[in-house]
Amino acid sequence: MTSRIVRLTGTDAIDHDHNNNGVASLERSCLEVIAILNERHEPVMAAQIVHWLRNCALAPSIMLALQRLEQKCLIRRDDTTVVHLTEAGEIAGATILRRRRLLERFLCDTLNVPWHEVYREAKQLEPLLSPVMEARIEEMTSHATVCPYGNPIPGRSETSPDEQLLVTAPINGWFIISRIDEEAGEDSCALQFLWTRGLRPGTPLIRRPDAHDGMVVQRADRQVILSRRIARFLWGRNKP
């Protein structure tokens, strides 16, 4: 599986005709979002994809991109409107995620791009990666199994089945952040908020009783109030 992911650059299955109103680029975005949502092990609905990409395109354009992916046999939709990746779609989606997450590691570890800016930069650069650059970045990040936000690099690691969202963690229990949900990457302000408050992968904290205006967590000797939206970006494990 790993070798197939490395060889597939995303151009095999997706026609990069960027003069066609950006549809090819939008197809890539749809594949990426579906692959991300699949990591949550939840049914993927077209409405979720539209919501995720709402700042990139209008709903009719997104639905058209999904139709094109279906025609190319990269996705299929069942009678319940759930969107599934085909085998070819899984490989294409995993490849896009792998390339971007490797880029995130390279930008963060080698070029020292600020943590909260890495996602946005990698998102812009990933479609432009040549095979030569991809191979070099692959080599320079050979030690990495996760991106700087703790999300698994396809072919090197997977999400853990015992992870849970902070919002489901018990009150007054220890919780260790394992990763930041990909959706947070679409909001650089959210990432900057997490960075400045020290809420990054590997950080242990205690969930305290909720305040009227959000969730309260304690990190070391400091309490932080999180909005429900921000709290839903934090995945981790309970600490005995």
MIPA-882534 format. One line per 2 residues: their letters; for each residue x, z, y of C-alpha. Coordinates in nm, 3 decimals, decimal comma. Layout:
# residues N
a = X:Z:Y; ...;
# end
This chain:
# residues 240
mt = 0,000:0,000:0,000; 0,280:0,093:0,241;
sr = 0,461:-0,238:0,205; 0,139:-0,428:0,263;
iv = 0,074:-0,228:0,579; 0,425:-0,294:0,712;
rl = 0,402:-0,668:0,656; 0,058:-0,714:0,807;
tg = 0,099:-0,727:1,184; -0,266:-0,775:1,265;
td = -0,223:-1,144:1,345; -0,297:-1,252:0,990;
ai = -0,664:-1,163:1,000; -0,738:-1,167:1,372;
dh = -0,715:-1,476:1,588; -0,537:-1,378:1,911;
dh = -0,713:-1,624:2,138; -0,706:-1,411:2,451;
nn = -0,864:-1,689:2,654; -1,188:-1,635:2,467;
ng = -1,310:-1,364:2,707; -1,085:-1,108:2,543;
va = -1,291:-1,109:2,223; -0,987:-1,106:1,992;
sl = -0,849:-0,800:2,170; -1,189:-0,634:2,141;
er = -1,198:-0,709:1,768; -0,869:-0,522:1,730;
sc = -1,011:-0,230:1,926; -1,319:-0,220:1,702;
le = -1,105:-0,220:1,388; -0,890:0,058:1,529;
vi = -1,190:0,274:1,618; -1,348:0,226:1,275;
ai = -1,019:0,323:1,108; -0,998:0,635:1,326;
ln = -1,358:0,737:1,252; -1,293:0,685:0,881;
er = -1,022:0,952:0,905; -1,301:1,197:0,985;
he = -1,468:1,109:0,653; -1,800:1,053:0,828;
pv = -2,036:0,750:0,824; -1,943:0,505:1,100;
ma = -2,232:0,372:1,307; -2,221:0,080:1,549;
aq = -2,348:0,314:1,822; -2,036:0,530:1,780;
iv = -1,811:0,228:1,826; -2,003:0,121:2,137;
hw = -1,975:0,473:2,281; -1,601:0,494:2,209;
lr = -1,530:0,159:2,374; -1,775:0,203:2,662;
nc = -1,492:0,194:2,918; -1,347:-0,125:2,770;
al = -1,647:-0,353:2,727; -2,023:-0,378:2,749;
ap = -2,235:-0,309:2,443; -2,332:-0,678:2,384;
si = -1,964:-0,778:2,381; -1,882:-0,503:2,133;
ml = -2,168:-0,606:1,906; -2,045:-0,965:1,922;
al = -1,696:-0,851:1,823; -1,845:-0,665:1,525;
qr = -2,031:-0,980:1,422; -1,706:-1,176:1,432;
le = -1,531:-0,912:1,220; -1,815:-0,936:0,969;
qk = -1,780:-1,314:0,958; -1,408:-1,271:0,889;
cl = -1,491:-1,033:0,602; -1,308:-0,744:0,768;
ir = -1,619:-0,524:0,788; -1,959:-0,510:0,624;
rd = -2,280:-0,338:0,725; -2,533:-0,196:0,482;
dt = -2,908:-0,150:0,518; -2,859:0,183:0,695;
tv = -2,648:0,013:0,969; -2,338:0,204:0,855;
vh = -2,021:0,004:0,920; -1,768:-0,018:0,636;
lt = -1,420:-0,169:0,633; -1,353:-0,417:0,356;
ea = -1,022:-0,397:0,171; -0,872:-0,649:0,415;
ge = -1,025:-0,455:0,704; -0,873:-0,129:0,581;
ia = -0,529:-0,287:0,572; -0,571:-0,442:0,919;
ga = -0,706:-0,117:1,068; -0,433:0,094:0,907;
ti = -0,170:-0,147:1,037; -0,292:-0,117:1,395;
lr = -0,294:0,264:1,368; 0,049:0,269:1,206;
rr = 0,209:0,050:1,471; 0,061:0,249:1,758;
rl = 0,145:0,589:1,613; 0,502:0,482:1,540;
le = 0,523:0,357:1,898; 0,395:0,694:2,020;
rf = 0,674:0,868:1,829; 0,933:0,629:1,967;
lc = 0,811:0,663:2,326; 0,795:1,042:2,303;
dt = 1,111:1,116:2,102; 1,344:0,841:2,220;
ln = 1,228:0,738:2,567; 1,097:1,084:2,665;
vp = 0,766:0,949:2,795; 0,550:1,251:2,889;
wh = 0,335:1,370:2,599; 0,006:1,317:2,780;
ev = 0,098:0,957:2,874; 0,225:0,839:2,536;
yr = -0,113:0,737:2,393; -0,201:0,513:2,685;
ea = 0,139:0,344:2,691; 0,145:0,284:2,316;
kq = -0,208:0,146:2,327; -0,098:-0,120:2,575;
le = 0,224:-0,206:2,393; 0,107:-0,216:2,031;
pl = -0,053:-0,566:2,037; 0,269:-0,704:2,191;
ls = 0,510:-0,571:1,927; 0,718:-0,845:1,767;
pv = 0,823:-0,814:1,401; 1,182:-0,748:1,513;
me = 1,081:-0,464:1,746; 0,842:-0,322:1,489;
ar = 1,122:-0,309:1,231; 1,359:-0,136:1,476;
ie = 1,099:0,122:1,576; 1,014:0,174:1,209;
em = 1,382:0,247:1,143; 1,427:0,475:1,443;
ts = 1,121:0,683:1,352; 1,188:0,696:0,978;
ha = 1,165:1,077:0,982; 0,817:1,089:1,134;
tv = 0,503:1,144:0,928; 0,267:1,211:1,219;
cp = 0,235:1,095:1,579; 0,308:1,334:1,870;
yg = -0,057:1,443:1,856; -0,030:1,535:1,488;
np = -0,234:1,242:1,355; -0,101:1,093:1,029;
ip = 0,100:0,771:1,028; -0,065:0,546:0,765;
gr = 0,162:0,492:0,469; 0,352:0,813:0,541;
se = 0,088:1,086:0,542; -0,288:1,147:0,542;
ts = -0,531:1,387:0,704; -0,563:1,719:0,522;
pd = -0,898:1,800:0,355; -0,878:2,164:0,464;
eq = -0,870:2,085:0,835; -1,161:2,187:1,055;
ll = -1,257:2,163:1,420; -1,192:2,460:1,645;
vt = -1,563:2,479:1,726; -1,630:2,574:1,361;
ap = -1,355:2,838:1,340; -1,462:3,203:1,303;
in = -1,464:3,431:1,608; -1,154:3,653:1,638;
gw = -0,981:3,458:1,364; -0,642:3,291:1,382;
fi = -0,643:2,914:1,410; -0,336:2,687:1,400;
is = -0,375:2,351:1,574; -0,272:2,069:1,341;
ri = -0,370:1,764:1,543; -0,547:1,637:1,853;
de = -0,841:1,407:1,788; -0,775:1,043:1,876;
ea = -1,071:1,041:2,112; -0,876:1,268:2,347;
ge = -0,630:0,986:2,398; -0,892:0,790:2,584;
ds = -0,891:1,064:2,847; -0,544:1,124:2,995;
ca = -0,683:1,418:3,194; -0,786:1,588:2,869;
lq = -0,438:1,540:2,724; -0,277:1,672:3,041;
fl = -0,507:1,976:3,030; -0,402:2,050:2,671;
wt = -0,034:1,996:2,754; -0,025:2,226:3,056;
rg = -0,199:2,503:2,863; 0,029:2,474:2,563;
lr = -0,242:2,362:2,322; -0,045:2,122:2,103;
pg = 0,002:2,071:1,727; 0,161:2,375:1,566;
tp = 0,025:2,619:1,826; -0,135:2,935:1,681;
li = -0,426:3,083:1,871; -0,720:3,317:1,832;
rr = -1,076:3,212:1,901; -1,247:3,478:2,109;
pd = -1,620:3,520:2,178; -1,750:3,231:2,385;
ah = -1,795:3,257:2,761; -2,105:3,125:2,934;
dg = -1,910:2,820:3,054; -1,719:2,732:2,739;
mv = -1,509:2,847:2,445; -1,239:3,108:2,486;
vq = -0,910:3,097:2,297; -0,607:3,320:2,326;
ra = -0,258:3,175:2,305; 0,012:3,441:2,307;
dr = -0,083:3,667:2,598; -0,293:3,409:2,782;
qv = -0,662:3,330:2,751; -0,786:2,976:2,807;
il = -1,145:2,862:2,858; -1,221:2,525:2,700;
sr = -1,521:2,306:2,755; -1,710:2,215:2,438;
ri = -1,590:1,857:2,478; -1,223:1,958:2,492;
ar = -1,267:2,206:2,204; -1,395:1,925:1,983;
fl = -1,062:1,749:2,019; -0,875:2,028:1,836;
wg = -0,833:2,013:1,458; -0,654:2,283:1,262;
rn = -0,655:2,541:0,988; -0,758:2,902:0,971;
kp = -0,466:3,142:0,936; -0,519:3,425:0,685;
# end
